[in-house]
Amino acid sequence: MKKIIFALVLACTTLSTHAQLIAVGTELSSDAMMIPNLSLEMVTGNKSSFSISAMGTSTSYLFKKTSGIMVQPEFRYWFSGRPISRFFVGIGAIGGLFDITTNGKVYDGYALGGGITYGYVINVNTKIPWLKDRLNIDIHSGFGAIFYRRKEYFEADNFDTDYAVDGHQQANANGYYLLPTRIGVSVVYIFN
């Protein structure tokens, strides 16, 4: 996992030498649920940008036990003619690993999917010199399909023996959900 994060940071820093703008942000709704997250967005053209968001948690107040990581790359098209400003539409992918225990059941697996996002970015005018023309609020909403494959069992079960086939544990649930993939408000800081 550390190698993947290092490779992403390295790729982003090498791409930044050719990009005009780079922005770093955090999702306020995830922060409120105590799920650390970070997003990085790079301008790729006059009306386009590429962003990648990552989040992870090892506990949460919503469920008895929660751990997971998620990565969400997205290509954005900006209608205003200027990236990271005003209205945009995005198309993206989503992937993650999860292990959730709630109401006596355990859900352990992975999910992959994709969807579309629509949003609006507001520039926050401030008198603070180091924030002037660099602080934005990104309001967005997205919808898509998430395909999952997971082990689903009761807490009292012994998954290693109860759900083994020829000595190997098997995922016993798979399918998909049509659901919101991105809903929230992000605080974004723009680097030049």
C-alpha positions as CSV (number, residue, x, y, z in Angstrom):
1,M,0.0,0.0,0.0
2,K,2.8,2.4,0.8
3,K,4.4,1.7,-2.6
4,I,1.1,2.6,-4.3
5,I,0.8,5.9,-2.4
6,F,4.4,6.7,-3.1
7,A,3.9,6.0,-6.9
8,L,0.8,8.2,-7.0
9,V,2.6,11.1,-5.2
10,L,5.7,10.7,-7.5
11,A,3.5,10.7,-10.6
12,C,1.6,13.8,-9.5
13,T,4.8,15.7,-8.8
14,T,6.3,14.8,-12.1
15,L,3.1,15.8,-13.9
16,S,2.9,19.1,-12.0
17,T,5.9,20.5,-13.8
18,H,3.8,20.7,-17.0
19,A,0.4,21.6,-15.4
20,Q,-0.7,25.2,-14.7
21,L,-2.6,24.5,-11.5
22,I,-2.7,21.9,-8.8
23,A,-5.3,21.8,-6.1
24,V,-5.4,19.8,-2.8
25,G,-8.7,19.3,-1.0
26,T,-10.6,17.5,1.7
27,E,-14.2,16.3,1.8
28,L,-16.1,17.9,4.8
29,S,-18.8,15.2,5.0
30,S,-16.1,12.5,5.3
31,D,-14.2,14.5,7.8
32,A,-17.4,14.8,9.9
33,M,-17.7,11.0,9.9
34,M,-14.1,10.7,11.0
35,I,-12.9,9.2,7.7
36,P,-9.7,10.9,6.7
37,N,-9.5,11.8,3.0
38,L,-7.4,13.8,0.6
39,S,-7.9,14.8,-3.1
40,L,-5.4,16.0,-5.6
41,E,-6.5,17.8,-8.8
42,M,-4.4,18.7,-11.8
43,V,-5.3,20.9,-14.7
44,T,-4.8,18.9,-18.0
45,G,-6.2,21.4,-20.5
46,N,-8.1,24.6,-21.1
47,K,-11.4,23.0,-20.0
48,S,-10.3,19.8,-18.3
49,S,-8.7,18.5,-15.1
50,F,-7.9,15.1,-13.5
51,S,-8.5,14.5,-9.9
52,I,-7.8,11.5,-7.6
53,S,-9.4,11.2,-4.2
54,A,-8.4,8.7,-1.5
55,M,-9.9,7.9,1.9
56,G,-9.5,5.3,4.6
57,T,-10.6,4.5,8.1
58,S,-10.1,1.9,10.7
59,T,-13.0,2.8,12.9
60,S,-16.2,4.8,12.7
61,Y,-19.1,5.8,15.0
62,L,-21.6,4.7,12.4
63,F,-20.9,0.9,12.7
64,K,-19.6,-1.4,15.3
65,K,-16.4,-2.0,13.4
66,T,-15.3,-0.4,10.1
67,S,-12.1,-0.5,8.2
68,G,-11.5,0.3,4.5
69,I,-9.8,2.3,1.9
70,M,-11.1,3.8,-1.3
71,V,-9.6,5.5,-4.3
72,Q,-11.6,7.5,-6.8
73,P,-10.0,8.9,-10.0
74,E,-12.1,11.4,-12.0
75,F,-11.8,13.3,-15.3
76,R,-13.6,16.7,-15.1
77,Y,-14.8,19.0,-17.9
78,W,-15.3,22.6,-17.0
79,F,-18.1,24.6,-18.7
80,S,-16.7,28.0,-17.8
81,G,-13.7,27.7,-20.0
82,R,-11.4,27.8,-17.0
83,P,-10.5,24.7,-14.9
84,I,-11.3,24.6,-11.2
85,S,-13.9,27.4,-11.6
86,R,-17.8,27.2,-11.7
87,F,-19.7,24.3,-13.2
88,F,-18.2,21.0,-14.1
89,V,-19.2,17.4,-15.1
90,G,-17.0,14.5,-14.3
91,I,-16.7,10.8,-15.2
92,G,-14.8,8.6,-12.8
93,A,-14.1,5.2,-11.4
94,I,-14.1,4.0,-7.8
95,G,-12.4,1.1,-6.1
96,G,-12.1,0.0,-2.5
97,L,-11.6,-2.6,0.1
98,F,-13.8,-2.9,3.1
99,D,-14.5,-4.8,6.3
100,I,-17.6,-3.7,8.1
101,T,-19.4,-5.2,11.1
102,T,-22.9,-4.0,11.9
103,N,-26.0,-5.6,13.4
104,G,-24.2,-8.9,14.1
105,K,-23.1,-9.4,10.5
106,V,-19.7,-9.0,8.9
107,Y,-19.2,-7.7,5.3
108,D,-15.6,-8.2,4.1
109,G,-14.6,-7.6,0.4
110,Y,-14.0,-5.2,-2.4
111,A,-16.0,-2.9,-4.7
112,L,-15.4,-1.5,-8.1
113,G,-17.5,0.9,-10.2
114,G,-17.9,4.1,-12.0
115,G,-20.2,7.0,-12.4
116,I,-20.8,10.6,-13.3
117,T,-20.5,13.7,-11.1
118,Y,-21.9,17.2,-11.5
119,G,-20.7,20.1,-9.4
120,Y,-19.9,23.8,-8.9
121,V,-16.8,25.4,-7.5
122,I,-17.0,28.7,-5.6
123,N,-14.0,30.9,-5.2
124,V,-13.7,32.2,-1.6
125,N,-12.6,35.8,-1.5
126,T,-10.5,36.6,1.6
127,K,-8.2,39.3,2.8
128,I,-5.6,36.8,4.1
129,P,-2.6,37.2,1.7
130,W,-1.7,33.5,1.5
131,L,-5.3,32.5,0.9
132,K,-6.2,35.2,-1.7
133,D,-7.5,33.6,-4.9
134,R,-6.5,30.1,-3.7
135,L,-9.3,28.9,-1.5
136,N,-12.4,27.3,-3.1
137,I,-15.5,25.4,-2.0
138,D,-16.4,22.4,-4.3
139,I,-20.0,21.3,-4.1
140,H,-20.7,18.1,-6.0
141,S,-23.0,15.2,-6.4
142,G,-22.6,12.0,-8.4
143,F,-24.4,8.7,-9.2
144,G,-23.1,5.4,-10.5
145,A,-22.9,1.7,-10.4
146,I,-20.8,-0.2,-7.8
147,F,-20.1,-3.9,-8.3
148,Y,-19.0,-5.8,-5.2
149,R,-17.7,-9.2,-4.1
150,R,-17.7,-9.9,-0.4
151,K,-17.7,-12.5,2.3
152,E,-20.9,-12.1,4.3
153,Y,-21.4,-13.9,7.6
154,F,-22.6,-13.6,11.2
155,E,-20.1,-12.5,13.9
156,A,-20.5,-15.9,15.7
157,D,-19.6,-17.9,12.6
158,N,-16.1,-19.2,12.0
159,F,-15.6,-18.1,8.5
160,D,-12.4,-20.0,8.0
161,T,-14.2,-23.4,8.4
162,D,-17.9,-22.6,7.9
163,Y,-17.4,-21.0,4.4
164,A,-14.4,-22.9,3.1
165,V,-14.5,-24.9,-0.2
166,D,-11.6,-27.4,-0.4
167,G,-9.8,-25.4,2.3
168,H,-10.1,-22.0,0.6
169,Q,-12.4,-19.3,1.8
170,Q,-14.8,-18.1,-0.8
171,A,-16.8,-14.9,-1.3
172,N,-20.4,-15.8,-0.8
173,A,-22.0,-12.6,-2.0
174,N,-21.7,-10.5,-5.1
175,G,-23.8,-8.1,-7.0
176,Y,-24.1,-4.4,-7.7
177,Y,-25.8,-1.2,-6.3
178,L,-26.9,1.9,-8.2
179,L,-26.2,4.6,-5.7
180,P,-24.6,8.0,-5.1
181,T,-20.9,7.8,-5.6
182,R,-20.0,11.3,-4.6
183,I,-22.1,13.7,-2.6
184,G,-20.5,16.5,-0.6
185,V,-18.7,19.7,-0.1
186,S,-14.9,20.0,-0.3
187,V,-12.5,22.7,0.8
188,V,-9.9,23.1,-1.9
189,Y,-6.5,25.0,-1.8
190,I,-5.0,25.9,-5.2
191,F,-1.2,25.9,-5.8
192,N,0.2,27.7,-8.8
